[in-house]
């Protein structure tokens, strides 16, 4: 009889696509095992008409799933890493991170070919405080319109809500097969993504046998990058309540960290970039925190 594993996930189209990617990877290494998908409705899936930062933030997409993991109703849980709070529930851990997709944001519009083409007032849809702060810093004339929903739903709302464009994560758009709508991948000097963006993570019970099962599909570079981002985010704090972008990339043992921190109005906006050898990661993180402290956004005890 095949060994059965139950994988928990949200029921959104994107969440299911991402879980199917995980299953496909696992089936490649374990053809004699059976991997079953169990969909779990979360609070974030029920409340669609309110920005996340007003109803509780990142935990809204994971709490119910984590409860079933702790109760051993599922063996592992698949998440978008950007949805996971930096502090996991006691007894849980990140078992693996798949090879990360491009972590950047994209601009989708039926009016403009590029965000730099916006010369006058325009309505741009996003409910992310991070995106709102950075887009207003880039162009203060833009009107930011709250926008939530699945990827395809948000694209449809460009017309139904008379929007001039929207900003989404490249990874989600690609995984849904909707790359044809992308007008521009936003460079980091315009839009720094959120911690964990583009990465699919697998949450497990700490010290569970599933940890060894996941080793072949864990991408060490991606796991490291996301760990750096989450470490920095935990020191800054705020979750969805703070307009915070964090991106870490590792290439040839050189670690690059980009951070943007601001307010909803787009000013002031701190942008900081640190580069150095991987072994000096803690020093790079400390340098970022010192810059934030110097602007009065963080207690000096954290730097």
LINLINMO-V781836 format. One record per backbone hydrogen bond with DSSP energy under -0.5 kcal/mol. CO is the residue of the C=O (numbers start at 1). NH is the residue of the N-H. Records with the same first field share a line. If there is no record, write none. Layout:
CO->NH ; NH
This chain:
3->34
5->7 ; 36
6->8 ; 75 ; 76
7->38
8->78
9->40
12->16
13->17
14->18
15->19
16->20
17->21
18->22
19->23
20->24
21->25
22->26
23->27
24->28
25->29
26->30
30->33
32->3
34->5 ; 36
36->7
37->39
38->9
42->45 ; 46
43->46 ; 47
46->48
51->54 ; 55
52->55 ; 56 ; 57
56->59
57->60
58->61
59->62 ; 63
60->44
62->66
63->67
64->68
65->69
66->70
67->71
68->73 ; 74
69->72
76->8
77->203
79->81 ; 201
80->83 ; 84
81->84
86->88
89->92
91->206
93->95 ; 204
96->202
97->219
102->171
104->170
105->186
106->108 ; 168
107->183 ; 184
108->166
114->117
115->118
117->119
122->124 ; 143
123->164 ; 165
124->145
125->167
128->132
129->133
130->134
131->135
132->136
133->137
134->138
135->139
139->142
142->144
143->124 ; 145
145->126
147->127
150->154
151->155
152->156
153->157
154->158
155->158
156->159 ; 160
157->161
158->163
159->162
164->111 ; 112
165->125
166->108
168->106
169->173
170->174
171->175
172->176
173->178
174->177
178->181
179->182
181->109
184->107 ; 186
187->190 ; 191
191->193
193->246
194->197
196->82 ; 199
198->101
199->81 ; 201
200->98
201->79 ; 203
202->95 ; 96
203->77
204->93
205->208
208->211
209->212 ; 213
210->214
211->215
212->215
214->217 ; 218
215->218
218->220
219->223
220->224
221->225
222->226
223->227
224->228
225->229
226->230
227->231
228->232
229->233
230->234
231->235
232->236
233->237
238->241
239->242
242->244
243->262
245->260
247->258
249->251 ; 256
251->254
253->255 ; 278
254->251
255->276
256->249
257->274
258->247
259->272
260->245
261->270
262->243
263->266
269->271
270->261
272->259
274->257
276->255
277->280
278->281
280->284
281->285
282->286
283->287
284->288
285->289
286->290
287->291
288->292
289->293
290->294
291->295
292->295 ; 297
293->296
299->302
300->303
